[in-house]
Amino acid sequence: MLNKLSQIILKFPISVMTIILLITAYFFHYAFLSEQRLIVDFSLEQMFPESDPEKDSYQSFIDEFNREDDKILLVYDCDNPTSRKNISRIAELTEMMELDIDGIEGVISLSSIGDGDYFSEDLTDEEWNTQVEKLLQHPIYPNLIISSDGKTGSLLIDLENDVIGQDARTRVVNQLETVMNKVNWEWHEAGIPVLRTRYIQFMNQERAVFLPISFLVAMSVLLFIFRQIKSILIPLIAISTTLIWVAGIMAHFEISINVVSYLTFNLLMIIGASNAIHLLMKYHEGLSLGLSQRDSLERVIQKIGGALFLTSFTTAVGFCSLGFTNIKVTQQFGLLVGFGVILMFILTIIIMPIILNYIRPPNNEHIDRLIRGGQFLAADRLNTWNQKHPRSIITISGILFIVALFGLFKIDYNASVLEDLKPGNPLYDDLQYVEQKMGGTLPLEVIIDTKSENGSLQPQFLSKILNYKEMILKTPEINTAVTPGDYLMLANEEWGDGIRQLPNSLNDALSFTVDFDRVQALLNEDYSKTRISCRISDLPFDRGMQIREDILLAGHKLFGENIDINVTGSTLLALSTGRHLVKNLTTSFFIAFIIIFLSIVFLFRSFRLSLLAILPNIIPLMIAGGLMGYLGIKLRPSTAMTFSIALGIAVDNTIHFLARFRQEYKLSGDYEKAVSETLVTTGKAIISTGVILSLGFFVLYFSEFVPNHEFGLLATIIIIAAVCGSLILLPVLILQIKPTLRFKTGITNILVD
């Protein structure tokens, strides 16, 4: 198969390249110039699972009530938020926000209390101070628009329901920032819309920084290894062509560049550079044996092509395993990159030999430096060291295995919502400041269903709801909760008997509700259900689930079993989604592991050899997992995803080693000679690809975005450990066990040999 492919490629190079060029031009136009072009959509809503009880519960809440993820809290520090001067300034800002910014439904501020009459300019200083004291005892406003100590103020902004998606939110947030800058106060932002907007902006900034860095790292390593500009340009052509094809495919299937898929091009670039190193090494090796340029290129396609196909297949399996998750964007990312890896192999094995065939081959001095020079003395030294210290290598590997195993039991998978951000990040610092001054910033909703029309406005039920609220506020993480009863007491004070207490009858409650939008926002259409809107601090999954259980237990004790209670909100949904994704990714990892292992068994026709091959790839994964336990790195979606991806990439080294070892053993029939020859030839390419892969991932270590930082760290550790496993542990195991090798004709012989 590969023999025929090499003949077609080198016999009809112009025709083949013309076809590739035409397809590339089509994909380029479709992806970047057409109406269906590739779009960028970093909406975090895409991360919600396709089918999940938590999502269904949240969607049911959204359908019956107003959204709870459309509130922005702007906290400000000034000399005195309740002074006449500052109340006047807040009134001006409130008016500008409500009138000048499209997408804002309403603003609650210190100046808007009682339609602006609470802090009337006609008040005497004594009356003003009395109003301030009453404000701090108010059932709703403390920790909402004024801190409990009265030293910090805030504006609560309610967005219109159609402000959905990154573009709409960014427009509103930017306009709010313009208004805030009109006064010289210290501002801090919070709320789900701000969190989503700034989070995505932060991801975009990271993408703009690390994509070029990954590219420069890959090109720099190629230049260092081959010392020729053409050794950069030729792989670059193949990689760029593949990326254009992938972009065109993404546009065709309406796959956006999103919160997950933005890594696609970084990963494919690094993998493509790795493929190029193996191909160029094999090409120079053929020239060093005295083969002609054409014969050397045919040898490249026939020999390295099979190994590259196997490594591309295993890498693709690692990515495609993400298709078993329950989140659409993660499924798309896994399948897309998996397909992209196979596409990268096909285009690399076609484009690079064609271009190499048309340029002058490197001189003998350059070939000798690359193949026999001192640039890769590490491979020769490893060969010598392996022969001298086999027992030490096996002992050290066993110790690492045991130590890593203990570390695995220390892994914490109890992640929180805001742990993706590092201290020092403006968004993180803002949210922490707001939590410190005003309490929790994340929404939590408690829904109580009376199962009867107007049941939520019965005086007895309203009284129980206020008692339930007090029970909920005993939770340390919750310091703000609002019920319909809170607003109805204010309505009764203003429109009823003048006393701040609940209405005495259902009719009074109904009449107040009809004229009071804020009460209606906390009730469903027929007033059979009510909601208690809370704000909760950032918390881990386990604590979130415990709080939910405590709230449900307290509610059932208070109302009895005839009343249905549900605790939901975007906070619990985010926590549940993260835990759900971790479980899915763990399952996908084991699926990928099994598929890769069975593939190696099938291709090398030796179960014992396959066990030896997989062991050097298990230990790196265990080392990374053990370090997670010892360093306190939590098992979150980003770290769980690392293992599936890194397994597929790391096992490539083993396949290249075994493929070359099999060839050498077939020639000599001697295990030691075959291992030595493999180390000093393919070992050099494995070291080179290990360098380019580890550096490509390591640049993410410097990311301020925790998922990228941890992904870069763990992937780098796995890649380096896998290189060591393939070049140190695997040769020693082969020499100690001497597995039987079978040589048969057919597909396995074509691919492996």
C-alpha positions in Angstrom: 0.0 0.0 0.0 2.7 2.5 1.0 4.9 1.3 -1.9 2.1 2.2 -4.3 1.6 5.5 -2.5 5.2 6.5 -2.8 5.2 5.7 -6.5 2.1 7.8 -7.2 3.4 10.7 -5.1 6.8 10.8 -6.7 5.6 9.9 -10.3 2.8 12.5 -10.4 4.0 15.3 -8.0 2.5 18.2 -10.0 -0.9 16.6 -10.4 -1.0 15.7 -6.7 0.1 19.1 -5.5 -2.4 20.8 -7.9 -5.2 18.8 -6.4 -4.1 19.7 -2.8 -3.7 23.4 -3.8 -7.2 23.5 -5.2 -8.7 21.9 -2.1 -6.7 24.2 0.1 -7.9 27.3 -1.8 -11.5 26.1 -1.5 -11.2 25.5 2.3 -9.5 28.8 2.8 -12.3 30.7 1.0 -15.0 28.7 2.8 -13.3 29.1 6.3 -12.3 32.8 6.1 -14.0 34.6 3.2 -17.5 33.0 2.7 -20.7 33.8 4.5 -20.4 30.5 6.3 -16.9 31.3 7.5 -15.4 30.1 10.7 -16.8 32.0 13.7 -15.5 32.6 17.2 -18.0 31.9 20.0 -16.6 31.7 23.5 -20.0 31.5 25.2 -19.7 29.5 28.4 -23.3 28.3 28.0 -21.9 25.8 25.5 -20.2 23.9 28.4 -23.6 22.7 29.8 -24.2 19.0 29.2 -26.6 17.8 26.5 -28.8 15.8 28.9 -28.4 16.1 32.6 -30.9 16.2 35.5 -29.2 19.3 36.9 -29.5 21.1 33.6 -33.1 20.0 33.2 -33.9 21.3 36.7 -32.2 24.7 35.9 -34.0 24.9 32.5 -37.3 24.3 34.2 -36.6 27.1 36.6 -35.7 29.5 33.7 -38.9 28.6 31.9 -41.0 29.5 34.9 -39.1 32.4 36.4 -36.9 35.3 35.3 -33.2 34.4 34.7 -31.0 34.6 37.7 -27.7 34.8 35.7 -28.4 38.3 34.4 -27.5 40.4 37.4 -24.3 42.5 37.6 -23.1 43.9 40.9 -20.8 47.0 40.6 -19.2 47.7 44.0 -17.6 51.0 44.7 -15.4 52.4 47.4 -15.6 56.1 48.1 -15.1 58.3 51.2 -18.7 57.7 52.3 -21.3 56.0 50.1 -24.3 57.5 52.0 -23.1 61.1 52.0 -25.3 63.7 50.1 -22.6 64.3 47.5 -22.1 60.6 46.7 -25.8 59.8 46.7 -26.2 62.6 44.1 -23.4 61.1 42.0 -24.9 57.7 42.2 -28.2 59.1 41.0 -26.5 60.6 38.0 -24.7 57.3 37.2 -27.9 55.3 37.7 -29.8 57.5 35.3 -27.0 57.2 32.6 -27.0 53.4 32.9 -30.8 53.1 32.7 -31.3 55.6 29.8 -28.1 55.5 27.8 -27.2 51.7 27.7 -29.3 49.4 25.7 -29.8 46.0 27.3 -30.3 47.2 30.9 -33.7 46.6 32.3 -33.2 48.3 35.6 -30.7 49.5 38.2 -31.1 49.3 42.0 -28.9 51.8 43.8 -28.9 53.9 46.9 -30.4 56.8 44.9 -33.3 54.7 43.6 -34.7 53.4 46.9 -38.4 54.4 47.1 -38.3 55.8 43.6 -35.6 58.2 44.7 -37.5 59.6 47.7 -35.7 57.6 50.4 -32.7 60.0 50.3 -34.6 63.2 49.5 -32.7 66.4 49.2 -35.3 68.0 51.5 -34.2 65.8 54.5 -32.5 67.5 57.4 -29.1 66.1 58.4 -30.7 64.4 61.4 -33.4 62.8 59.2 -30.7 61.8 56.6 -28.7 60.0 59.3 -31.9 58.3 60.5 -32.5 57.0 57.0 -29.0 55.7 56.8 -29.5 53.8 60.1 -32.8 52.3 58.9 -31.1 51.3 55.6 -28.6 49.1 57.5 -31.5 47.4 59.2 -33.5 47.0 56.0 -34.7 43.4 55.1 -33.4 43.6 51.5 -30.7 46.2 50.9 -27.8 45.4 53.2 -25.2 43.4 51.3 -27.1 44.2 48.2 -26.5 47.9 47.5 -24.8 48.8 50.8 -22.3 46.7 52.8 -23.4 45.7 56.3 -20.9 48.1 57.8 -22.1 51.0 55.6 -18.7 51.7 54.2 -19.1 50.2 50.7 -21.8 50.8 48.1 -22.9 49.0 45.0 -25.3 49.1 42.1 -27.4 46.0 41.2 -28.0 45.9 37.4 -30.6 43.7 35.9 -30.0 42.9 32.2 -32.7 42.4 29.7 -33.5 38.8 28.8 -32.2 39.2 25.2 -28.7 40.0 26.4 -27.3 36.6 25.8 -23.9 35.6 24.4 -20.5 37.1 24.5 -21.0 39.9 22.0 -24.1 41.3 23.7 -22.6 41.1 27.2 -19.4 42.7 26.1 -21.2 45.7 24.6 -23.1 46.2 27.9 -20.1 45.7 30.1 -17.9 48.1 28.1 -20.6 50.8 28.2 -20.9 50.3 32.0 -17.2 50.7 32.3 -17.4 54.0 30.5 -20.0 55.3 32.9 -18.0 54.1 35.9 -15.0 56.0 34.8 -16.9 59.3 35.1 -16.2 59.3 38.8 -12.8 58.7 40.5 -13.9 55.8 42.7 -12.5 52.4 43.1 -14.8 49.9 41.3 -15.1 46.2 41.5 -17.2 44.0 39.2 -19.1 40.8 40.1 -22.1 38.8 38.9 -22.4 35.9 36.4 -22.6 38.2 33.2 -19.3 39.9 34.3 -17.7 36.6 35.2 -18.6 35.1 31.8 -17.5 38.2 29.8 -14.2 38.8 31.5 -13.4 35.0 31.6 -13.8 34.8 27.9 -11.9 38.0 27.2 -9.1 36.5 29.4 -9.1 33.3 27.3 -8.9 35.3 24.1 -5.9 37.2 25.4 -4.2 33.9 26.4 -4.9 32.5 22.9 -3.4 35.5 21.3 -0.2 35.1 23.3 0.4 31.3 23.4 -0.6 30.4 19.9 2.3 32.4 18.4 4.7 31.2 21.1 3.8 27.6 20.4 4.5 28.3 16.7 7.9 29.9 17.5 8.9 27.1 19.8 8.1 24.4 17.1 10.0 26.3 14.4 13.0 27.1 16.7 13.4 23.4 17.6 13.3 22.4 13.9 15.9 25.0 13.1 18.1 23.9 16.0 18.0 20.2 15.0 18.4 20.6 11.2 20.2 24.0 11.0 18.5 24.7 7.6 15.7 27.3 6.8 14.1 24.8 4.4 13.7 22.4 7.3 11.4 24.9 8.8 9.6 26.1 5.6 8.8 22.6 4.3 7.1 21.4 7.5 5.4 24.8 7.8 3.8 24.3 4.4 2.4 20.9 5.3 1.2 22.1 8.7 -0.4 25.3 7.4 -2.2 23.3 4.7 -3.6 20.9 7.3 -4.7 23.8 9.5 -6.5 25.4 6.6 -8.3 22.2 5.8 -9.3 21.8 9.4 -10.6 25.4 9.6 -12.6 24.7 6.4 -14.1 21.5 7.9 -15.0 23.4 11.1 -16.8 26.1 9.1 -18.6 23.4 7.0 -19.9 21.6 10.0 -20.6 24.9 11.9 -18.1 24.2 14.6 -17.0 27.4 16.1 -13.7 28.4 17.8 -15.0 28.0 21.3 -13.8 27.6 24.9 -12.5 24.1 24.1 -11.7 24.0 20.4 -9.4 27.1 20.5 -6.6 24.6 21.5 -7.1 22.7 18.2 -4.5 24.6 16.1 -1.9 24.7 18.9 -2.1 20.9 19.3 -2.1 20.1 15.6 0.9 22.4 15.0 2.9 20.7 17.7 1.9 17.2 16.5 2.7 18.2 12.9 6.2 19.4 13.8 6.7 16.1 15.6 5.8 14.1 12.4 8.1 16.3 10.4 11.1 15.5 12.6 10.6 11.8 12.1 10.2 12.2 8.4 13.2 14.4 7.9 15.4 12.2 10.1 14.5 9.2 8.0 15.2 11.2 4.8 18.7 12.2 6.0 19.3 8.6 7.2 18.6 7.3 3.7 21.0 9.8 2.2 23.7 8.8 4.7 23.3 5.2 3.5 24.2 6.3 0.0 20.7 6.2 -1.5 19.7 8.6 -4.2 17.3 11.4 -3.3 14.4 9.7 -4.9 15.2 6.3 -3.4 15.6 8.0 0.0 12.2 9.6 -0.3 10.6 6.3 -1.3 12.2 4.8 1.7 10.8 7.6 3.9 7.2 7.0 2.7 7.5 3.2 2.9 9.3 2.9 6.2 8.4 5.9 8.4 5.0 6.2 6.8 3.8 3.1 8.5 5.1 4.1 11.9 3.6 7.6 11.5 0.2 6.1 10.6 0.3 4.0 13.8 1.3 7.0 16.0 -1.3 9.2 14.3 -3.9 6.5 14.9 -3.1 6.2 18.6 -3.0 10.0 19.0 -6.4 10.3 17.2 -7.8 7.6 19.5 -6.8 9.7 22.5 -8.6 12.7 21.2 -11.6 10.8 19.8 -12.2 9.3 23.2 -13.5 12.8 24.2 -16.4 12.0 22.0 -17.8 9.9 24.9 -18.4 13.0 27.0 -21.9 14.4 27.4 -20.9 18.0 26.3 -21.2 18.9 22.7 -18.3 21.2 22.4 -16.0 18.7 24.0 -17.3 15.9 21.7 -16.6 18.2 18.7 -13.2 19.1 19.9 -12.1 15.5 20.4 -13.4 14.2 17.1 -12.1 17.3 15.2 -8.6 17.0 16.5 -8.6 13.3 16.1 -9.6 13.7 12.4 -7.1 16.6 12.1 -4.2 14.3 13.4 -5.0 11.7 10.6 -5.3 14.5 8.1 -1.9 15.9 9.3 -0.3 12.5 8.7 -1.8 12.2 5.2 -0.8 15.7 4.0 2.6 15.5 5.7 3.5 12.2 4.0 2.4 13.6 0.7 3.5 17.3 0.7 7.0 17.0 2.3 8.4 14.3 0.0 7.1 16.1 -3.1 8.8 19.4 -2.1 12.0 17.6 -1.0 12.2 15.9 -4.4 12.4 19.3 -6.1 15.1 20.9 -4.0 18.8 20.1 -3.7 19.6 17.5 -1.1 21.7 18.5 1.9 25.4 18.2 1.6 27.4 15.3 3.2 28.7 17.5 6.0 25.2 18.4 7.1 24.1 14.7 6.9 27.1 13.5 8.9 26.4 16.1 11.6 22.8 15.1 11.9 23.2 11.3 11.7 26.6 10.7 13.2 27.5 14.0 14.9 27.6 14.8 18.6 24.3 16.7 18.6 22.5 13.6 19.9 25.1 12.0 22.1 22.3 11.5 24.7 21.0 8.5 22.6 24.4 6.8 22.6 24.9 7.5 26.3 21.5 6.1 27.1 22.3 2.9 25.2 25.5 2.5 27.2 23.8 3.3 30.5 20.9 0.9 29.8 23.4 -2.0 29.2 25.3 -1.3 32.4 22.4 -0.6 34.9 19.4 -2.7 33.9 18.5 -3.6 37.5 18.9 -0.1 38.8 16.5 1.1 36.0 13.9 -1.5 36.9 14.2 -0.7 40.6 13.9 3.0 40.2 10.9 2.5 37.9 9.3 0.3 40.6 9.9 2.9 43.3 8.4 5.7 41.1 5.4 3.4 40.4 4.8 2.9 44.2 5.4 6.5 45.1 3.0 7.7 42.3 0.4 5.2 43.4 0.3 6.7 46.9 0.0 10.2 45.3 -3.0 9.0 43.3 -4.9 8.4 46.4 -4.3 12.0 47.5 -5.9 13.5 44.4 -8.6 16.0 45.3 -11.5 16.3 42.8 -13.6 18.7 44.8 -13.2 21.8 42.6 -15.0 25.1 42.8 -16.4 27.6 40.3 -13.6 30.2 40.5 -10.6 28.0 40.7 -9.8 28.5 37.1 -8.5 31.9 38.0 -5.3 32.7 39.9 -4.9 35.3 42.6 -3.6 38.5 41.0 -5.9 38.1 38.1 -8.2 41.3 38.0 -11.4 39.2 37.7 -10.4 36.9 40.6 -9.4 39.9 42.8 -12.6 41.7 42.0 -14.7 38.7 42.9 -12.8 38.1 46.1 -13.1 41.8 47.1 -16.9 41.8 46.5 -17.3 38.6 48.5 -15.3 40.1 51.4 -17.4 43.4 51.4 -20.8 42.3 50.2 -20.9 38.5 50.7 -21.4 35.9 48.0 -21.4 36.8 44.3 -22.9 33.6 42.8 -26.6 32.9 42.5 -28.5 30.2 44.3 -32.3 29.6 43.9 -34.7 27.8 46.2 -38.0 26.9 44.6 -41.0 26.0 46.7 -44.1 24.6 45.0 -47.4 24.8 47.0 -49.2 22.9 44.2 -52.2 25.3 44.4 -53.0 28.5 42.6 -52.1 31.6 44.6 -50.7 29.3 47.3 -47.5 31.3 47.5 -49.4 34.4 48.7 -51.3 32.8 51.5 -50.4 34.7 54.7 -49.5 31.6 56.6 -47.2 30.4 53.8 -45.6 33.8 53.5 -44.7 33.6 57.2 -43.2 30.2 56.8 -41.2 31.4 53.8 -39.6 34.2 56.0 -38.8 31.5 58.6 -37.2 29.4 55.9 -35.2 32.3 54.8 -33.7 32.7 58.3 -32.8 29.0 58.3 -31.1 29.4 55.0 -29.1 32.5 56.1 -27.6 30.4 58.9 -25.5 28.8 56.2 -22.0 30.6 56.4 -21.6 30.8 52.6 -25.0 32.5 52.2 -25.6 36.0 53.5 -28.2 37.4 51.2 -31.6 36.0 50.5 -34.7 37.7 49.1 -38.3 36.4 49.3 -41.7 37.7 48.0 -42.5 38.4 51.7 -39.7 40.9 52.0 -41.1 43.1 49.3 -44.7 42.5 50.4 -43.8 43.9 53.9 -42.5 47.0 52.2 -45.6 47.3 50.1 -47.8 46.9 53.1 -45.8 49.6 54.9 -46.2 52.0 51.9 -49.7 51.1 50.5 -51.4 49.2 53.3 -51.7 49.8 57.1 -48.3 51.6 57.3 -46.6 48.8 59.3 -43.7 46.8 57.9 -45.4 43.4 58.2 -46.9 40.8 56.0 -50.3 41.4 54.5 -53.1 40.0 56.7 -55.1 38.5 53.8 -54.7 36.8 50.4 -56.5 39.7 48.7 -54.1 42.3 50.1 -51.2 40.2 49.0 -52.6 39.8 45.5 -53.3 43.5 45.2 -49.8 44.4 46.2 -48.3 41.8 43.9 -50.2 43.0 40.8 -48.6 46.5 41.2 -45.1 45.3 42.3 -42.8 43.9 39.6 -40.2 42.8 42.1 -42.7 40.5 43.8 -43.8 39.0 40.5 -40.2 38.3 39.6 -40.1 35.9 42.6 -43.4 34.1 41.7 -44.5 31.9 38.8 -47.4 32.7 36.5 -50.2 31.3 38.7 -48.5 32.2 42.0 -48.3 28.5 43.0 -44.5 28.6 43.2 -42.2 31.0 44.9 -38.5 31.4 44.8 -36.0 32.5 47.4 -33.1 34.2 45.6 -29.8 33.9 47.4 -26.2 34.9 46.8 -23.6 32.3 47.8 -19.8 32.5 48.0 -17.5 30.4 45.8 -17.5 26.9 47.1 -16.4 23.4 46.0 -18.7 20.7 44.7 -19.1 18.7 47.8 -19.9 21.7 50.0 -22.4 22.9 47.3 -24.2 19.5 47.4 -24.1 19.5 51.2 -25.7 22.9 51.4 -28.4 21.8 49.0 -29.2 18.8 51.1 -29.3 20.9 54.3 -31.7 23.4 52.6 -34.0 20.6 51.4 -34.0 18.9 54.8 -34.8 22.1 56.6 -37.6 22.9 54.1 -39.2 19.5 54.4 -39.2 19.8 58.2 -40.8 23.2 58.0 -43.4 22.6 55.2 -44.0 18.9 55.4 -43.7 16.4 52.5 -46.7 17.8 50.6 -44.6 20.8 49.4 -42.1 20.2 46.7 -38.7 22.0 47.1 -36.0 22.3 44.5 -32.5 24.0 44.9 -31.0 25.1 41.6 -29.2 27.9 39.9 -26.2 28.4 37.5 -23.8 27.9 40.4 -24.9 24.4 41.1 -25.2 23.7 37.4 -21.5 24.8 36.9 -20.4 22.6 39.8 -22.4 19.7 38.5 -21.2 20.1 35.0 -17.5 20.1 36.1 -18.0 16.9 38.1 -20.0 15.3 35.3 -17.3 16.1 32.8 -14.6 14.7 35.0 -16.4 11.4 35.2 -16.9 11.4 31.4 -13.3 12.2 30.8 -12.1 9.5 33.2 -14.3 7.0 31.3 -13.0 8.2 27.9 -9.4 7.8 29.2 -9.9 4.1 30.0 -11.7 3.6 26.7 -8.7 5.2 24.9 -6.3 3.1 26.9 -8.0 -0.2 26.0 -8.3 0.7 22.3 -4.6 1.7 22.1 -3.5 -1.4 23.9 -5.5 -3.7 21.6 -4.2 -1.8 18.6 -0.6 -2.5 19.6 -1.4 -6.2 20.3 -3.0 -6.5 16.8 -0.2 -4.7 15.0 2.8 -6.3 16.7 1.3 -9.8 17.0 2.7 -10.2 20.5 0.7 -9.9 23.8 3.9 -9.9 25.9 5.5 -7.2 23.8 2.4 -5.1 24.0 2.4 -5.4 27.8 6.0 -4.3 27.8 5.1 -1.4 25.4 2.2 -0.1 27.5 4.1 -0.2 30.8 6.5 2.7 30.0 3.3 4.7 29.1 1.4 3.8 32.3 4.2 5.0 34.6 4.3 8.6 33.1 0.6 8.9 33.6 0.9 7.7 37.2 3.7 10.1 37.8 1.6 13.0 36.6 -1.3 11.8 38.7 0.9 11.3 41.7 2.3 14.8 41.4 -1.3 16.1 41.3 -1.9 14.4 44.6 1.3 15.7 46.2 1.1 19.2 44.8 -2.6 19.7 45.4 -3.6 20.0 41.8 -7.3 19.1 41.6 -8.8 16.7 39.2 -10.9 19.1 37.1 -12.1 18.9 33.5 -8.8 20.4 32.1 -6.6 18.0 34.1 -8.8 15.0 33.3 -8.6 15.8 29.6 -4.8 15.9 29.8 -4.5 12.2 30.4 -6.5 11.1 27.4 -4.7 13.5 25.1 -1.2 12.9 26.5 -1.7 9.1 26.4 -2.3 9.2 22.7 0.7 11.4 22.1 3.1 9.8 24.5 2.5 6.2 23.2 3.8 7.5 19.8 7.4 7.2 21.1 6.9 3.5 22.0 5.4 2.7 18.6 8.3 4.4 16.8 10.8 2.5 19.0 9.1 -0.9 18.5 8.6 -0.4 14.8 12.4 0.2 14.4 13.3 -2.5 16.8 11.2 -5.0 14.9 13.0 -4.0 11.7 16.5 -4.3 13.2 15.7 -7.6 14.9 14.4 -9.0 11.6 17.7 -8.2 10.1 20.0 -9.4 12.9 18.0 -11.8 15.0 19.9 -10.4 18.0 18.0 -8.6 20.8 21.0 -6.5 22.1 22.1 -5.4 18.6 18.5 -4.6 17.6 17.9 -2.5 20.7 21.3 -0.7 20.4 20.7 0.1 16.7 17.2 1.4 17.5 18.4 3.6 20.3 21.2 5.3 18.2 18.9 5.8 15.2 15.2 6.2 16.1 16.2 7.3 19.6 17.5 10.6 18.2 14.2 11.3 16.5 12.3 10.4 19.7 14.5 12.8 21.7 13.8 15.5 19.1 10.1 15.1 19.1 10.1 14.8 22.9 11.8 18.2 23.0 9.4 19.9 20.6 6.3 18.4 22.3 7.4 19.1 25.8 8.4 22.7 25.0 5.2 23.2 23.0 3.1 22.2 26.0 5.4 23.8 28.6 4.8 27.3 27.3 1.3 26.9 28.7 2.8 26.5 32.2 3.2 30.3 32.2 -0.5 30.9 31.6 -2.4 32.9 34.2 -5.4 30.7 33.3 -5.3 27.8 35.7 -6.7 25.1 33.3 -4.0 26.0 30.7 -1.3 26.2 33.3 -2.1 22.8 34.7 -2.7 21.2 31.3 0.8 22.5 30.2 2.5 21.3 33.4 1.0 17.8 33.4 1.3 17.3 29.6 5.0 18.3 29.8 5.6 15.8 32.7 3.9 13.0 30.8 5.8 13.7 27.6 9.2 13.8 29.2 8.5 10.7 31.4 7.2 8.9 28.3 10.4 9.7 26.4 12.4 8.3 29.3 10.2 5.3 29.5 10.5 4.5 25.8 14.3 5.0 25.7 15.3 3.7 29.1 12.7 1.3 30.6 11.4 -0.3 27.4 14.8 -1.3 26.1 15.8 -2.8 29.4 12.5 -4.8 29.7 12.9 -6.1 26.1 16.4 -7.3 26.9 15.4 -8.9 30.2 12.2 -10.6 28.9 13.1 -11.1 25.2 9.5 -11.4 23.9 8.9 -13.6 20.9 8.4 -11.6 17.7 6.2 -12.8 14.8 6.7 -11.8 11.2 3.8 -12.2 8.9 2.7 -10.8 5.6 -0.4 -8.6 5.4 -1.4 -5.2 6.8 0.6 -5.5 10.0 3.8 -6.2 8.1 3.2 -3.3 5.7 2.5 -0.9 8.4 5.1 -1.9 11.0 8.0 -2.8 8.7 
